[in-house]
Amino acid sequence: MTSNYSIQVESTSQSRLSEIDFSTLKFGSIFSDHMLWAEYKDSAWQEVKIVPYGPFSISPAASALHYGQAIFEGIKAYKFEDGSISIFRPDENWKRFNTSAKRLQMPEVPEEIFLGGMHKLLEVDQKWIPQKEGSSLYIRPFMFATEDHLGVHPSISYKFLIITCPVGAYYSQPLKLKVETHFTRAAEGGVGFSKNAGNYALSLYPTQKALDEGFDQVMWTDAKEHKYIEEAGTANLIFRIGDTIITPHGETILHGITRKTIIELADKWGYKTEQRKVSIQELIDGIKSGTVSDAFAAGTAATVTPISTIGWEGKLYELPPVEGREFSERVLKYLNELRYGKIEDEFGWNHIVK
Ligand SMILES: *Cc1c(COP(=O)(O)O)cnc(C)c1O
């Protein structure tokens, strides 16, 4: 990668590494020593540097706080047995980040800053990447508007940062999902496909209602009729109905890289795949008739989380036992081996940090 940005590294004088108990990592609460920091103003990215992780000040009028120009990404890096460091498909996250930026009228972040900066940050904090199988380094790039002006217009200044967290193995309980038929996550023409902060703020109230009713998550449906399945929480949905691997499609869902990866794998393995509208009625009919043999949420956090139960219009529908779900078990096994460098990377998904 040629570079127009020389990334200066300001190292911490006091690493926190020795204070961390890597056997009890809680997701998203321990941060590595350093962060990437970049500023955008006068229509250009100015300064890119790696600095000690820590708080910083912004104006109370910073427009992200008032009008919500704020986007992010979530990526994982893994350490192989031989110590090599690999980031899983970060090029896809970079593209999606800029798609989100465009929709929110924010500047794009060049590859050299997003990917080049990420590689350099991981080099600096490589000791923070856990090696134990199942654990990884969660990478969180994000950008927000910083102009101190209370007028609704695109900000003229932004910050782009990358912070990272070591995370342990993620054992996910099977999910009990509530089909949401009143609240809406995203509508056609809206921002559902972008990973912007507002999409999460609006999900919290309906999700709390679902939790109060004994569910784990909301299964979102289309805004117009509440008939078609979209996604659940912060993960996409994949079903096996008959012999076909099916995932909902459209501009209202967040196009997950885990989802894309799994569909690509299914294609390669010779399954029939379909990306299309899936009605809740079709799924319930399939559960009743026994044609639904697999159903799971797919996302970077847990890769695959099986769905055990679906609640719809006051009734509960039970899916087949989680053990013995052939497709999702095969996917998980393959991805676990691939991401720790145990099998050949025939797709070129592992980006090795030099
Ligand atoms: C991040 C996210 C996903 C999953 O995307 P991955 O790239 O697979 O991690 C799905 N839905 C929503 C709403 C998300 O924010």
The ligand as a Tripos MOL2 file, in Angstrom:
@<TRIPOS>MOLECULE
LIG
   15    15     1     0     0
SMALL
NO_CHARGES

@<TRIPOS>ATOM
      1 C1        -23.0970   -5.4430   12.1850 C.3       1 LIG1
      2 C2        -24.4850   -5.8870   11.9570 C.ar      1 LIG1
      3 C3        -24.8060   -7.1280   11.3790 C.ar      1 LIG1
      4 C4        -23.7810   -8.1940   11.0800 C.3       1 LIG1
      5 O1        -22.7650   -7.7740   10.2500 O.3       1 LIG1
      6 P1        -21.3660   -8.5520   10.2440 P.3       1 LIG1
      7 O2        -20.5920   -7.8200    9.2120 O.co2     1 LIG1
      8 O3        -21.6270   -9.9380    9.8860 O.co2     1 LIG1
      9 O4        -20.8030   -8.4150   11.6140 O.co2     1 LIG1
     10 C5        -26.1310   -7.4080   11.1220 C.ar      1 LIG1
     11 N1        -27.1130   -6.5270   11.4490 N.ar      1 LIG1
     12 C6        -26.8380   -5.3550   12.0350 C.ar      1 LIG1
     13 C7        -27.9560   -4.4490   12.3660 C.3       1 LIG1
     14 C8        -25.5210   -5.0050   12.3080 C.ar      1 LIG1
     15 O5        -25.2660   -3.8590   12.9060 O.3       1 LIG1
@<TRIPOS>BOND
     1     1     2 1
     2     2     3 ar
     3     2    14 ar
     4     3     4 1
     5     3    10 ar
     6     4     5 1
     7     5     6 1
     8     6     7 2
     9     6     8 1
    10     6     9 1
    11    10    11 ar
    12    11    12 ar
    13    12    13 1
    14    12    14 ar
    15    14    15 1
@<TRIPOS>SUBSTRUCTURE
     1 LIG1         1 GROUP 0 **** ****
